[in-house]
Every structure is written in C-alpha cells, then in structure tokens.
Amino acid sequence: MGVNQGESDHPHGYADLCAASSELYARALRAGRVSRPEGENVPCLIDLMLLLPDPDDSRWLRPVPPSTALARLEHPIEREIQERRDQTLALADAFEPFLSITQGRTTVSSAITELSGVTNIDAIVGRATAECEKELLTVQPGGTRPPALLDKAVDRVRPLVDRGVRIRSLYQHTARHNYGLLAYQERVANDLMELRTLEELVDRLIIIDRKVAFVPAHRDRPVKLNRDTAVEVRHPGLVEYFVGVFHHLWQLATPLDEEVHYEHPEPDGITGVQRSIAKLLVEGHVDEVIADRLGMNVRTCRAHIAKLATTLGSNGRAQLGYLIARSGILDQS
C-alpha cells in the first residue's frame, strides 16, 4: 500500500497525493488512459498502483477506477476497526461484573492527587481558580503579606468578582498590622469579597465551587508551611468536610473592617495576643511553633513572651508556666 521511497521521487501515500499526481490521475480518468512516458514522469501513481500498464498496448497506462482503489484500501481498515470493536466489547464484558461492585463510588486514587513543585502547584491552582464560577473560599495562615504576593492576588480575584463569584478569605489577626491587606481589600473594592481574621487558623486551604479543594500535602517543618507539595482533593465527602471547617472558622472570625474584641478582659495589662501565647506555652510549644501558629515572626513572639514574664514577675521559663496557670488568665469563666 505504501510507496517504494527508494525508487520514487514522490514519496507519499494515497491520502496526500502531490499536485502532479492528482492532476495526471484526474486526466487519465477523463481520457481513459495516459502515455507511459507521462506516467513515468509521475512515478508515484505507478507505485501506488493507480496507473497500470494497458494489457493491449504497452505504450499506454490505464487508471484504476477510484471506486475500485477505494474499496481495496478501505477493506483492511474496516477489518481492523471491526477487530478493535470486538476487543472493546470483550473487555467490557470481562469487567462488567467488577464495575457493578464499585458503581456509585469514587475511588480515592481518582479523587486525590498529590502535586509537587511550587511553580506547578501555583499553575494548577491558578487554572482552577480562573475557572471558578460561584464561590471561592480560602484560609491564609501567617502574618504580613509581601506587596508582590498581594498584587498577584488582586490580579487573580478581580476577574472573578467582576463576573459574580463570591470570595471569602480568612487571615490571622496579625495580618491586620499589614497595610497591604487593607489595600488589597480596597483595590478589589467589591461587596462580593469578604475578609475576616482569627487569632489562630488551620493550615492553608482553598476551596473552589465546593468541587475541588487544595491543602498542604505534608507539614515536615515545624514552623513554615511546606509549599513544595500539595494535595488536590475532588472527593465530594472530603470537600464538604473542608467547607464545614471553613464555615466554623468563619463564624468565629472578625470582619477586617471591624475592631477585634477578645473574648475575655485584659487583666493586669496582659493583651489578647499574650494570652494566646500563654496558652500555647502551657501546652509545651516552643517559640518557633507558637510564632507559626499565631502568624508572627519569632522575634515578635519572644518580645511578647518577655512582656508576659515581666507582667507576671517570672524569673525563668519554667516559673512562667507555673505563674500563668496560677494567674487565672486562661480561665474560660
């Protein structure tokens, strides 16, 4: 069926005849024949057996009717298609009993995908966010945001709110001290975007249209979130669970344009932030973990611990834990 490329100056197949061969074949069909020299000048027609020697006169070449050539070419293709179709039906019959067992289920392997590489993760999350149609929920732990990161966030969410997507984002209280977050809200300037803050948050979380969620894959390092790996979750039950977690945190959070009011008064000059630090100290966490949990740098965290120790009259870390417990500042009543 193919062309002998070593002997022909026109190495191509039936589906891509060159201009010279198409013109000569059409002329041969109209006239019923062409001279042998003409055919030899376009050897691909002879190689493809579209021109055959005239059995009555060797000076001429006669064209093979296109219907005959087409039938000859289509037959093996149709036979192969039929064989593939039979194989498909056989496979379907073989797996049908097993498919009925898992009908209605979503396998974990197809619903959870681990992603790696900051650039790759950012690209995948960016594409999914750009396709958001109704609702975007995010949890953004940590303190201040670099201006470049907020600029990127503005570029990402502005097209969404312009087409009616509702956006709700949770940050930590420490992010309030960053003018960039306020500027971010003002630059988007749309009632569809709401920002709230909490003192302590879960890890980073992005939920798009309640269909897909992105969460960290590992927390190998005790302080900084490992952004090199993430998990894309499309399991309906898990996504709905994440939505529930978000809504619980949202109800506890304070809108960005409202003043934070801590649950308890501030006895003896101890601030709400210091009370949160005291709680984590009593639980046995080190400075780096406390700073990470509250979205502040370690130096700021240690400054608060020093002020807390001075207020309670502590001479050391061990005594500070005892004085915190005795002071009653962690009492919930």
N, C-alpha and C positions, 0 to 999 in steps of 0.2 A: 504493500500500500504506500510505503514511503518512497522517496526519491533516492536514487543512487547518486549521492552528492559527489562522489569521486569522478563520475563521468559527465555530470551536468553542470552547466553554468547557471542554472536556475534552481538552486536547492530550496524547494519549499513544498508544502503539502497541498491537498485538494482545497482546503479552506482558505488558503491565502495565495491563490494564483497571481502571478505577476501580470502587469498590464499587457505585455506582449502575448502571453499565452492566452489570456482571456479574449483578446481581440482575434487571435488566429482561430481559437476554438469556435467562437461565435460565427466567424466567416466560413469555417468548414461545415458547421451545421446548416448554414443558409445555402451553401453551394453543393453540399453533399460530399465534397472532397477537397483536398489541397494537395499541391505538388509535394513530393518527397523533400526537395531542397528547402521549401518553406518550413516544413515540419522539423527538419534537421537544424534550422536556424533557431528554433524554439524547442529544444530537446526535452524540456520538462513535460510537454504534453505526451511525448512518446514514453518517457519514463513513468508517467502516471497512467499509462495505457488509456489515454483519452483519444489518441490517434493511433490507428492500427493499419498495417500495410493492406492495400487493396489486393485481395486474392486473385483478381483477374488481370491486374496491371500494376506491376511493381513500381511504376513511375508515380503512383498516387498513394495518398494516405486518406483513409476514411475515418470520420469521427464516430466514437461510440455514443449512442443516444444518451442524453443526460439522465433519463429515467432509468436506463439500464445501469449506468455508472452509480447513480444514487442508491439504487436497490442493493448493488454489490457492496457499497460502502456502509450502508445502514445496517445490514443484516448482522454482522458481528457485534456492532454497538448495541443493537436491540437485544441480542442474545446475552451480552454481558449485563445489561440493565436488568433483564429478567432474572439472571442468576443472583444479582445483588438483592433484588426484591425478595427472592426466595430465601436468601440468607437472613434478611431483615425479619421476615415472618417467622423463620425458625428460631431466631434469637428471642423474639417477643414471646413465642410460645414457651420457650425454655425458662424465661424469667417471670412469666405471668404469675405462677404460684408464690414467688417470693415478693413480688410487688404488692400483692394483696395483704401481706403481713404488715408492711410499713405504710399502707395507704393512710393518708391524713396526718402523717408525721413529718417533721422537718429534722433531718439529721444534723447533728452538731457540727460535723465536718463542713457541711454546706452553709451553715448559719453563722459560723465563727471563723474569721480569717485573721491570722497574725500578720502584721505589717512591720517592716523594718526599714530603717534609714530615715533621717529627718526629712530630706527632700522628697522621698517617695511618699511618706505619710502626709506631708503637707499638701502634695499634689492630689492625693486621693481624697483627703478631707475637703480640699478646695473644690474639687469637681462635685462631690456630694452636696456641699453647701450651696454651690451655684445652682444646683437642680432643685433646691428646697422650694416647695410650693405653698406651704401653710404655716409651719411653725418651726422655729429653731430655739432649742434650749441648750444653754452652756453653763458649766461650772468652771470657773477660772481661779484656782487657788493661787496664793502668792501675794506679794505686796505691789510695789510700784511697777508700772509698765513702761518700757522704753518707748520713746516717741515713734520710732520706726515701726514697732510692733503695732501700736495703736493706729498709725497711718494705714497699715496693711489691713487692719480690722475694719476701718472705715470703708476702704475700697471694696471689701468683701461683703459687708452687710447693707451698704446703701442701695445697691440694685435690688436686694431682697425686699426691703421696706417699701421701695418705690412700686413694687408690684403686689404689695399687700401681705407680705409674710410677717407674722408676729414673732418678735425676738425677745426672749427673756434671758438675762445673764446674771449669774451670781458671782460676786467677788468677795474678798475678805475686807474687814474694816480698815486694815492698814492701807488698802488701795485708795481710800478716801483722801489720804495725805498727798496723793499724786495729782497734780493739776491736770495731767494728761488724760486721766479717766473722765474728769468733768468735761474737758474739751472734746473728748470722744463722743460723749452724750450730746453735747451742743452741736457738734458738726453733723451728726446724723439727723438730729432735730426732727424726730418723728415719734408720734404717740405710740406707734406700734412697737417701739423698742423701749424696754424697761430694764433698769439696772438696780439690783439690790445687793446689800452686803451683809455678811455674817462674820463673827469673830473667828470661827474655825469651820473649814469645809472638808468635804471628801476630796479624793483625787480629781484630776481634770476629767470632764465629762462633756460630750457633745451628742445631742440627740436631734435628728433631722426627720421631721414629719412623722415622728413616732414609728418610723420604719427601720431606721438604722442608727446605731449608737457607736461612738468611738471612745474607748477608755484605754488607760495605760496597760501595757502587757505585763510589765514587771515593775517592782519597786526595789531594785537591787541596792540602791544607795539610800542611806537613812535620811538624807537631807533633801537633795534635789530630785525632782521627778525625772525619771529616765525617759527622755523624749525620743530615744532611738528606736523604741519598739512600742507598738500599739496594737489593739485588737479591734477589728471591725465586727460588730455584732448585728445580725439580722434575724436572730431568733425572736419571734413575737413575744414570747413569755419573758425573756430577759430584757428586751427593750422596754416592755411595760413596767417591769420592776424598776429599771433606771428612771422611768418617768415618775414613778411613785416616790422614789428617793428625792428627785428634784423638787417635786411639789411639797414634800415635807420640809425641806430646807427653805423653800421659797416662802412658806407661811411664817417661818421663824425669822426671816431676813428683814432688813430695814431698807426702804427705798433710798436711793442715792441722794435725793433732794431733801431728805428728812434727817434730823439730828438723831444720832444713836443714843438710845436710853438703855442703860444696863438694867438688868433685872433687879439688882439689889443696890442699896445706897452705898456710898463710898466711905466706910469708916476710917477715921484717922488718916485721911488723905490717900488711901490706897485706891488706885484707879481700877476701872473695869479690866483693862489690859493686864495690870499687875495681878489682879485676882485670877485671871485665866492662866497666867504664868504660874502662880502659886499652886493652882490645881494640878497642872502638869508636873511641877516639881515634886509634889507629894506622891504622884503616880510613879515617880522614879525616872522621868525622862531627862536626858542630857540637854545641854543648852542648844546644840545644833538641831535636835529633833523639835524642841519647843519652838525655836525660831521658824522652822519649816512649817510646823502645824499652824502657827499664827501669822504666817506670811510676812515675816520681818527678817532683817539680816541679824546675824549672830551678835554683832556689836550692840545693836539696839536692844536685843533681848537681854544681854548681860547688864546693860545700863539699867533696865527695869528691875532686874534681879537685885542689883546693888541698892537701888532706891527702896525696894521692898525690904531688904535686910536692914537698912538704916531705920526705916519706919518701925519695924518690929523689934529692933535692938539686938539683931543676931550678930554673933561673932564668927560664924562659920556656916558651911553648907548644911552639915548635919543638924546643927542647932536651928537653922532656918526652917527646916521641915517640921521640927517639933513646935516652934513658935507659930507657924502657920496653922497647924492643927489646933493649938490651944487658943488662938486668937478668935476663932469662930468665923473668920471671913469667908469660909467655904460653906457655911451652914446655908441650907436651902430654905429655912423658915423665915 
